[in-house]
Amino acid sequence: MVDQNVVERIEQDIKNNDVVLYMKGTPVFPQCGFSAAVVQVLSHTGVKFKGVNILDDPGLRQGLKEYSNWPTFPQLYVKGELVGGCDIVREMYESGELQTLLKDKGIATGANA
């Protein structure tokens, strides 16, 4: 059972920020290659996002796995919806799907900011 405080924290994060990346480390200092790769993709799109370091809070880390039903990190949320992890985000970026998703959701990127 997910801790209700953790659920509320996740819901606040994804409600108050258009793009949230739950990751190992921080956007400035990622602590795993997968997190670094997603930060790089987001930086290339020029989108503003909130990075949340799951290593700081084991409760959040476990709670997110249950909340999202997604076992690995990073986890990218756009407008409250889980987009996916590193491989999915990278593939979406390379095919242009990620940029389209951001545009369709009304999120400013470097290209259309």
N, C-alpha and C positions, 0 to 999 in steps of 0.2 A: 504493500500500500504506500503510495506516494505521500510524503509529508505535505499537509495542506499549505503550510507556509512557503514551501518550495514551489508548489503549483502557483500560488498567488504571485510569487516573485517572477516566475517565468512569464506568466500572463501579463504582468505589468511591463516587463521588458519588451515583449513582442507587440504589446498594444501601444506603447509609448514611442517605439522606434520602428520606422518602416523596414529597416534591414538590421537584423541581429545575427551575429556569428558567435555561437558558443564554441570555444576553441581551447586548445591547450596552449597557455601562454597569453600574450597580448599582441595586438596588431603590430606594435613596434618591435616586440621580442617574442615571436612565436616559438613554442617549445616542441614542435614536431613538424615534420616535413609536410604533412597533409594540411595542417592549419596554415602553415606558411604559404602553401600553394593557393589556398582559397583567399587569403589576404591579398596575394599578388593579383589574382583574377579580379577581385573587387576593386583593387587599386587601379587596374587597367581600365575598368569601366568608369572609374571616376565617381562611383556612388559613395555617399556617406553612409557609414554603418557603425553600429555599436558592437565592439568586441567584448565578450565576457569570458574571463579566464576560469575554466571549470576546475583547474588544479588548486585554486584557492579554497574551494568548498566541495568536499566529498559528498555532502548531502545533495547539493545542486547537481553534481555530476551523475549520481545515481538517479535522482529524481527526473532529470532530463531524459535519461534512457527509457524510463517508464512512461513519462509524459508523451514523448514522441514515438515510442515504440520503435526506436532507432538505436542500435547498440553501440555505435561508434561516434567519434568526434573527428573533425568539426561537424557542427550542424548549422546550416544556414536557414534562417527564417526570413521570408519576405511578406510584409503585410500580414503577419500572424500565421502564415502557412509554412510548414516545413518544406523546403525545396530539396534538401538532401545533403550529402557529404561531399568530400573532395572530388571523387571520380565523376559524380553526377554534375557538380557545379562546373568542373573543368570541361566536360563534354558539352554542356549547355553553352558555355562561353565560346568554345571553338566553333559550334554550329550556329551561333548567333541567337540561340533560344533564350539565353539568360538576358541579353540586352533587350530582346522583345518582351520578355516577362516584366522586366523593370519598367519599360516604357508603358506597357499595357496597364501596369499597376499605378502609373502616374508618378514614378520615382525618378527624380532628376539624376542623370549621370553626367560624366564629363562631356559626353558628346552632345547632350541636349540640355545642359544645366543653364 
